[in-house]
Amino acid sequence: MKAPRFTDLIGNTPLIDLTRLVSENSAELYAKCEFINPGFSLKDRMANYILDVAEAQGKLKRGDVIVCSSSGNTGCSFAMLGKIRGYHVVIVTSNKCSIEKQNHIKALNADLIVVTQDTYMSYGAINSIKIIGQS
């Protein structure tokens, strides 16, 4: 499928009819293949929507900084979409975030701040976001 913009591919994932897997006449069953999104995650849809709304409301402009607390897919989605849209992206995560997710975020040119799990869960992520947001 060709798309004029990369983000046009988000959410346009296949819907597969799985009704034959359930008892006859009990229900219709479908599976939405969100893993086919450009970032391989349903979080692409959420991040794209948040950025669309923030831009439409004038709260986010090219060159601004996006700060996101995430332990994985949300951070990857914001890193990917932020890069495409021309934002500087900072992701705050814990040391429990997989090295693969951390490398994915870094490969998308986002800054990555890794704190301990205890710090992340208690106050670190929120405080880090506040501090970064003020600078």
DODRENKOL-243836 format. One line per 2 residues: number of its first residue (from 1); their letters; for each residue x, y, z of N, C-alpha, C, CB. Coordinates in steps of 0.02 Angstrom, whole numbers, plus 50000, padded with zeros to 5 digits. Each point is the difference from the previous one (the first is absolute). Glycine has a CB too. Layout:
% residues N
NUM = a = X Y Z X Y Z X Y Z X Y Z | ... .
% end
This chain:
% residues 135
1 = mk = 50041 49941 50000 49959 50059 50000 50044 50062 50000 49909 49938 50060 | 50077 50110 49896 50036 50063 49998 49963 50050 50044 50043 49976 49883 .
3 = ap = 49996 50067 50150 49970 50051 50042 50038 50065 49989 49963 49915 50086 | 50001 50142 49908 50034 50064 49990 50042 50020 50060 49907 50034 49925 .
5 = rf = 50070 49947 50135 50038 50016 50061 50008 49936 50041 49955 50120 50001 | 50102 49876 50032 50015 49943 50043 49944 49989 50050 50123 50022 49986 .
7 = td = 49853 50032 50044 49949 49994 50052 49932 49976 49973 50059 50091 50061 | 49932 49912 49873 49937 49974 49971 49995 49924 50008 50001 50094 49918 .
9 = li = 50055 49874 50095 50000 49927 50008 49977 49980 50070 50092 49993 49917 | 49909 50054 50130 49982 49984 50069 49925 49987 50005 50096 50070 50043 .
11 = gn = 49887 49873 49984 49930 49982 50010 49969 49965 49940 49992 50096 50076 | 50039 49909 49867 49973 49966 49940 50026 49929 49997 49993 50110 49939 .
13 = tp = 49993 49853 50114 50024 49932 50006 49942 49952 49985 50087 50035 50086 | 49929 49904 49893 49947 49952 49981 49956 49980 50059 50075 49959 49911 .
15 = li = 49863 50026 50073 49952 49972 50047 49985 49930 49975 49950 50115 50031 | 50066 49835 50009 49993 49931 49979 49940 49967 50033 50125 49993 49982 .
17 = dl = 49833 49976 49979 49940 49966 50025 50021 49932 50029 49927 50058 49914 | 50062 49934 50151 50016 49938 50035 49938 49965 50026 50110 50049 50032 .
19 = tr = 49832 49969 49941 49936 49973 50023 49999 49924 49998 49945 50103 49960 | 50089 49867 49992 49999 49927 49994 50033 49966 50060 50003 50013 49876 .
21 = lv = 50031 50025 50167 50034 49971 50058 49954 49994 50061 50106 50047 49957 | 49835 49984 50040 49954 49997 50057 49940 49955 49982 50036 50116 50039 .
23 = se = 49926 49865 50011 49941 49958 49988 49953 50034 49951 50010 49952 50115 | 49959 50007 49843 49955 50026 49949 49944 50042 50031 50026 49900 49928 .
25 = ns = 49961 50158 50043 49948 50047 50022 50011 50029 50069 49922 49936 49929 | 50138 50058 50099 50012 50027 50067 50024 50072 49997 50028 49885 50040 .
27 = ae = 50014 50131 49912 50027 50068 49995 50038 50008 49936 50007 50008 50125 | 50002 50055 49856 50047 50015 49947 50065 50020 50034 49908 50038 49918 .
29 = ly = 50148 49938 50057 50064 50014 50031 50048 50026 49947 49981 49911 50087 | 50049 50147 49927 50048 50030 49954 50063 50019 50038 49906 50043 49927 .
31 = ak = 50150 49956 50038 50064 50021 50029 50028 50058 49958 50022 49883 50045 | 49996 50171 49988 50031 50057 49967 50075 49992 50007 49900 50077 50024 .
33 = ce = 50135 49923 49921 50073 49986 50000 50040 50064 50010 49980 49902 49924 | 50018 50125 50137 50035 50062 50015 50076 49994 49994 49905 50030 50076 .
35 = fi = 50121 49910 49927 50072 49990 49995 50025 50017 49930 49993 49911 50086 | 49962 50102 49867 50020 50019 49932 50007 50076 49993 49942 49898 49956 .
37 = np = 50044 50140 50098 50013 50072 49999 50074 50012 49987 49904 50020 50080 | 50114 50040 49896 50071 50014 49984 50048 49987 50059 49958 50085 49920 .
39 = gf = 50019 49928 50141 50042 49988 50059 49987 49932 50032 50003 50122 50019 | 49959 49835 49946 49985 49932 50022 49959 49997 50064 50105 49965 49946 .
41 = sl = 49857 50088 50070 49964 50002 50063 49936 50039 49994 50108 49991 50060 | 49842 49990 49980 49939 50040 50003 50013 50068 50031 49933 49895 50008 .
43 = kd = 50123 50114 50026 50017 50064 50031 50012 50054 49947 50049 49939 50097 | 49966 50041 49841 50008 50049 49946 49936 50041 49991 50082 49924 49943 .
45 = rm = 49862 50042 50060 49935 50033 49991 49989 50053 50054 49954 49894 49947 | 50059 50088 50116 49991 50045 50056 50047 50060 49996 49963 49903 50070 .
47 = an = 50101 50083 49918 50049 50054 49996 49985 50048 49942 50086 49923 50051 | 49895 50050 49893 49983 50040 49942 49940 50046 50015 50044 49909 49924 .
49 = yi = 49906 50064 50109 49940 50039 50018 50019 50057 50048 49928 49897 49984 | 50111 50087 50067 50020 50051 50048 50038 50057 49965 50006 49912 50091 .
51 = ld = 50040 50070 49865 50038 50052 49964 49955 50039 49953 50103 49929 50008 | 49852 50038 49957 49953 50035 49956 49960 50052 50039 49992 49898 49927 .
53 = va = 49981 50083 50130 49959 50045 50041 50042 50058 50026 49925 49904 50032 | 50134 50081 49995 50044 50052 50027 50020 50050 49946 50043 49919 50085 .
55 = ea = 49971 50057 49855 50017 50045 49945 49940 50041 49979 50087 49918 49961 | 49855 50051 50033 49940 50036 49979 49980 50054 50049 49961 49896 49943 .
57 = qg = 50053 50093 50121 49983 50049 50052 50056 50051 50009 49931 49914 50056 | 50123 50080 49906 50055 50047 50005 50043 49991 50062 49931 50078 49937 .
59 = kl = 50062 49866 50097 50039 49987 50060 50068 49969 49985 49893 49984 50061 | 50116 49994 49878 50062 49968 49979 50018 50025 49931 49976 49897 50070 .
61 = kr = 50086 50130 49926 50023 50028 49937 50067 49969 49982 49939 50108 50021 | 50075 49889 49914 50063 49973 49975 50058 50029 50040 49951 49986 49885 .
63 = gd = 50094 49970 50138 50057 50021 50039 49990 49994 50075 50028 50076 49908 | 49909 49916 50114 49987 49991 50071 50028 49933 50024 49896 50072 49991 .
65 = vi = 50104 49920 50075 50025 49938 50031 49940 49959 50024 50109 50057 50034 | 49892 49879 49950 49950 49953 50025 50035 49958 50054 49936 49996 49888 .
67 = vc = 50035 50002 50172 50027 49959 50054 49948 49948 50017 50070 50096 50046 | 49952 49841 49956 49954 49945 50012 50031 49951 50049 49952 50013 49884 .
69 = ss = 50007 49967 50165 50020 49947 50046 49973 49934 49972 50002 50079 50101 | 50041 49873 49887 49978 49938 49968 50047 49943 50016 49948 50066 49908 .
71 = sg = 50023 49875 50097 50041 49940 50010 50008 49960 49936 49962 49996 50119 | 50018 50033 49824 50008 49962 49939 49967 50029 49938 50007 49905 50071 .
73 = nt = 49938 50064 49907 49970 50016 49935 49977 50072 49993 49966 49883 49995 | 50007 50147 50058 49979 50069 49995 50060 50045 49986 49904 49978 50079 .
75 = gc = 50150 50010 49955 50062 50038 49988 50024 49992 49929 50030 49987 50119 | 49968 49952 49856 50022 49988 49930 49955 50038 49951 50044 49887 50033 .
77 = sf = 49891 50113 49980 49953 50034 49955 50011 50075 50001 49917 49909 50019 | 50091 50120 50041 50013 50072 50003 50067 50018 49970 49929 50007 50103 .
79 = am = 50122 49951 49907 50065 50013 49970 49995 50000 49924 50057 49947 50100 | 49909 50004 49872 49993 49994 49928 49960 50059 49971 50005 49875 50010 .
81 = lg = 49937 50139 50019 49958 50053 49974 50030 50069 50012 49900 49927 50019 | 50133 50081 50038 50033 50063 50014 50054 50016 49949 49976 49984 50121 .
83 = ki = 50064 49966 49862 50053 50009 49950 49970 50019 49933 50072 49917 50060 | 49875 50048 49919 49968 50014 49936 49972 50071 49998 49972 49878 49989 .
85 = rg = 50001 50145 50067 49966 50065 50002 50047 50057 50018 49897 49941 50031 | 50166 50045 49983 50048 50053 50013 50005 50023 50072 49979 50034 49886 .
87 = yh = 50006 49922 50161 50005 50017 50071 50061 49968 50031 49876 50010 50007 | 50148 50020 50047 50051 49969 50041 49962 49957 50050 50086 50097 49986 .
89 = vv = 49933 49840 50022 49963 49955 50044 50045 49975 50056 49926 49965 49904 | 50048 50037 50157 50034 49974 50059 49955 49947 50030 50062 50110 50022 .
91 = iv = 49965 49830 49986 49963 49945 50031 50031 49984 50067 49968 49953 49886 | 49991 50045 50166 50022 49980 50067 49975 49929 50012 49999 50121 50044 .
93 = ts = 50046 49834 49974 49980 49931 50012 50039 49971 50059 49973 49986 49878 | 50009 49954 50142 50036 49967 50055 50052 49951 49973 49898 50012 50073 .
95 = nk = 50145 49967 49971 50051 49951 49980 49969 49932 49987 50084 50063 50067 | 49851 49929 49944 49965 49937 49983 49977 49999 49928 49963 49992 50118 .
97 = cs = 50040 50064 49848 49983 50003 49929 50051 49959 49962 49947 50116 50012 | 50031 49842 49943 50045 49955 49965 50053 50039 49961 49909 49915 49992 .
99 = ie = 50149 50056 50002 50055 50032 49962 49979 50010 49927 50085 49947 50078 | 49874 50007 49896 49976 50007 49931 49958 50063 49992 50002 49875 49987 .
101 = kq = 49953 50137 50061 49958 50061 49997 50044 50062 50008 49902 49936 50047 | 50146 50061 49999 50044 50057 50009 50039 50015 49936 50010 49971 50123 .
103 = nh = 50016 49977 49846 50037 50009 49937 49955 50026 49944 50078 49909 50034 | 49861 50068 49964 49952 50023 49950 49987 50075 50009 49946 49885 49997 .
105 = ik = 50043 50136 50065 49988 50071 50014 50061 50042 49980 49923 49968 50096 | 50137 50008 49921 50061 50037 49982 50010 50002 49925 50052 49965 50108 .
107 = al = 49931 49980 49858 50008 49998 49927 49954 50050 49965 50031 49879 50009 | 49915 50139 50024 49954 50050 49973 50020 50071 50020 49909 49915 50004 .
109 = na = 50152 50091 50023 50031 50064 50016 49965 50037 50058 50034 50007 49881 | 49933 49957 50162 49971 50031 50060 50051 49996 50056 49882 49969 49964 .
111 = dl = 50117 50080 50081 50040 49996 50060 49967 49951 50047 50043 50120 49986 | 49996 49840 50047 49974 49949 50046 50029 50011 50069 49986 49918 49905 .
113 = iv = 49971 50090 50144 50021 50007 50070 49976 49937 50035 49994 50128 49999 | 50054 49834 50028 49984 49937 50034 50012 50010 50075 50032 49931 49898 .
115 = vt = 49916 50055 50142 50004 50004 50072 49985 49931 50029 49966 50123 50000 | 50049 49868 50064 49985 49935 50032 49925 49989 50001 50105 50008 50070 .
117 = qd = 49875 49929 49934 49929 49983 50003 49967 50033 50060 50024 49891 49942 | 50009 50108 50116 49971 50030 50060 49988 50075 49989 50057 49914 50071 .
119 = ty = 49992 50119 49902 49994 50072 49986 49945 50013 49950 50122 50016 50025 | 49877 49944 49923 49950 50008 49947 49929 49991 50027 50083 49958 49916 .
121 = ms = 49907 49992 50126 49933 49985 50026 49978 50049 50054 50020 49881 49973 | 50027 50145 50066 49980 50043 50055 49992 50073 49979 50058 49922 50077 .
123 = yg = 49994 50107 49895 49995 50071 49983 50045 50022 49943 49971 50019 50117 | 50075 49939 49864 50051 50021 49951 49974 50020 49932 50074 49926 50060 .
125 = ai = 49881 50036 49912 49976 50015 49933 49962 50066 49999 49993 49878 49975 | 49962 50131 50072 49960 50061 50002 50045 50060 50013 49900 49936 50041 .
127 = ns = 50145 50060 50008 50045 50056 50014 50047 50013 49942 49993 49973 50121 | 50031 49974 49847 50044 50010 49942 49963 50038 49945 50062 49895 50028 .
129 = ik = 49876 50088 49960 49960 50034 49949 49991 50073 50019 49941 49892 49972 | 50044 50122 50092 49991 50069 50021 50064 50040 49991 49913 49963 50083 .
131 = ii = 50143 50008 49938 50064 50035 49994 50018 50013 49928 50038 49947 50106 | 49956 50003 49852 50015 50007 49929 49953 50051 49968 50043 49882 49995 .
133 = gq = 49894 50115 50022 49950 50045 49972 50013 50073 50018 49920 49908 50006 | 50113 50105 50049 50015 50068 50021 50063 50028 49969 49942 49976 50106 .
135 = s = 50100 49980 49867 50064 50023 49973 49995 50018 49927 50059 49930 50082 .
% end
